[in-house]
């Protein structure tokens, strides 16, 4: 009888572990541009304490490059407790200083393999020029063992995820991936075809982001005012949870970020509320019972 009980207990533990792996939450992170007053060390300390798994840096000039360098030397990042899931870099291909910044980010981020999260700002560039630029960058990143993740962005060359898949196919680089963003897909007119988009792009995605948004049809494509699609989750009219569930449905198990660009209000309290909402989403997709 004791042996039988031990076997049953062992089976329960193994099944529970497998179940936990199956429904494990995607890592959740914040993007550093959602903070304005805090130093990078203060951002990391707050996010770690609040329960975030990591952060995405934002580099576009020497000042933000210095902030990224500070981020990489924080004890939380150095010890592996807090991850740098990407370095968001909006790049104009004609600007050699920005190309230099990419090289510096690769050098600084190499110890933690911080991926380049790249958006090409040249909206009217030729596909040939974009593919050549991205391919060159991928080759440089590969020497550091680093991935390049394309960031589709309204008003830029690739405004939605499916467009980035064309670049990935043409460049054919082993370290080139894409990302899925609720706000940019909505701006691109994909509110009613998110499932189709995610099904197609999820196998090539390494990052994703979510935010609150207006109802379908109430979006300002091309606007620099992002308040239509970058809101606090708790006030979202659009069903942002459905985006998360589609990511999970189509096998996306990578990090999910909170797009927090210029959202008004208390930044710390908002990030706490957002994490609580995200955790409620993750909990809601788990089966109510393991055994019957």
Helices and strands as residue ranges (DSSP letters): H 2-22, E 28-31, G 32-34, H 40-50, E 54-58, H 62-72, H 75-78, E 83-91, H 96-109, G 110-112, E 116-120, H 127-143, E 148-150, H 161-171, E 176-181, H 182-187, G 191-193, H 194-201, G 202-204, E 205-210, G 233-235, H 240-249, E 255-258, H 267-284
